[in-house]
Amino acid sequence: MTLNHQTSDAALQGLIARLEMDQDLGLDYIHGGPAALDAIIRLSAEAKATASVPAPTHRASAPHIAPESDSAPAQSVLDKPAAHPQPAPVPATASAAPASPTPVRPPSGRFRTTLVPLPEVVANPAKEASIAALRAECMECGGCELCERRSSVVWGEGSLDADVMFIGEGPGRDEDREGRPFVGRSGRLLTDIIEKGMKTPRGQVFITNVVKCRPPGNRDPRPEEVEACSRFLRAQIDLIAPKVIVAVGGVAGCALLGLSPRSPGLRGKWHQYAGIPMRVIFHPSYLLRQRKDDADRTDADRQTWKDVQEVMTQVQGA
Ligand code: URA
């Protein structure tokens, strides 16, 4: 790919954001480093210039950073009692990148301490640039008080061309430490559900959360936190445009549908989010709590299996 004066400003800004982020993360060797950054900034400034510059070299996939660890959130499932008032729904009609909310506080100095892989590069540079710019913005977000105690912003990971998007409620301790969604014990079960139940590599779906920063003590995200983060989630959904959304657990399902966390009967049926078919599955940490031992399989496991078969049928028919 060659960048030139016809490259849109949005695409250039997205690349600039990504290259700056690479520098912050010490990953600038991946996309061409400071030289590529300087060249793109110059090109952006001289939007009408006729000279072209080589694009940074894309890597094929995100680097693997840290090993998995074992803890799962203590409670975050359909059977969880409501600990707070009804969450603010993630608006289903927002545009891809609405205006930033006024930050309630700036992020603390330790807002990012872990090395996080960038989303996979896809063949659509405009989509890639928009996602990269949004992600860079999210990394700096001080839109709610969750920014104060986070170690990482857990943006999400997977294919930007995913047919299926999994959305959990929020990062737990392991995810906060590693900067990746669903990496603890319940994350490994979610990976099994995707890879064994849906026969799909985890890297082919996109996995994220309603809120991108860890709620302390694994409490539910509060309505104002859901609201503050909603523009990022909504933009992720708009840009990825999955065929199916899977809400992982009732808390995520209720947040997306604008219902109280206690709302019963969400799983086992189809819902819609912004016109996209949506299924709510049991949270893997709930499935793990139901099991007597590692070999045990419960009704909840069997129901989840059925749910993901429905998801695959929907994807194949869409
Ligand atoms: N639970 C969630 O809802 N999200 C994660 O990323 C991990 C555990």
Boltz pocket constraint, residues with backbone or C-beta under 6 A from the ligand:
constraints:
  - pocket:
      binder: B
      contacts: [[A, 73], [A, 76], [A, 168], [A, 169], [A, 170], [A, 171], [A, 172], [A, 175], [A, 180], [A, 181], [A, 182], [A, 183], [A, 186], [A, 187], [A, 208], [A, 209], [A, 248]]
      max_distance: 6.0
